[in-house]
Amino acid sequence: MPSIVASDGAPPQAASRGTMQGMGTPESPLEPQHFEREDASPDALFYVAPRLLVHIDEGAIEAARQLYGELLPAGGALLDLMSSYRSHMPASLRWTRLVGVGLNAVEMAQNDQLTEHVVQDINAEPRLPFADGEFDGAVVTVSVQYLTRPVETFREVGRVLRPGAPFIVTYSNRMFPTKAVRIWRALDERDRAHLIAAYFKYAGGFGRVSARDCRAGGGSAGGDPLFGVWSRRAEA
């Protein structure tokens, strides 16, 4: 992602810290076929066996920690959506609550950063079991490629965030390919940032979307990349 073109057609922004202003059309161009997968079986079956491991290397994990530490508020209530064995939160955040929502109870029970967890297939049911404005921040870590109803999911995340709270999505080039949606697999790293920006746009209720190559100029050669895309819940 050497540069990012604003999604309203503006000139490219600075490398690794570009900003996208919105997709510019009132109606989403996203179609159901964009979210088809090779393995269309229920996600609960695919994730029934616990995977007690991390899915990116230590350099990418540290890049995620740094981004979360920069953008998430300290001492807050945080939501780790599509959670699993590890959350990659920096200890400096000193959260009062960190809620994991994921598909495998064993994985989340082994996650020593979570204060509580909920087993839920958000592709089957995007509605989250939380009140409006319950959280001070939310993340999805290297799992956004599996969302089959992303606009609904992003809308729900916006509902449970307080005004001004950040929602951060990080992604790499790692995935279970049979479970990743078709549109994700068809795009390169830069266009995947634009796709996530579209999810924010069409979900509504979010402000300006920013994107960053979190390992630009750093990390070991051949290590896992790590990209971040984020926005904040619009003020009331």
Summary of the structure (lengths in Angstrom):
residues: 236
radius of gyration: 16.5
end to end distance: 33.1
largest distance: 46.7
contacts: 753
relative contact order: 0.21
helix: 27%
strand: 20%
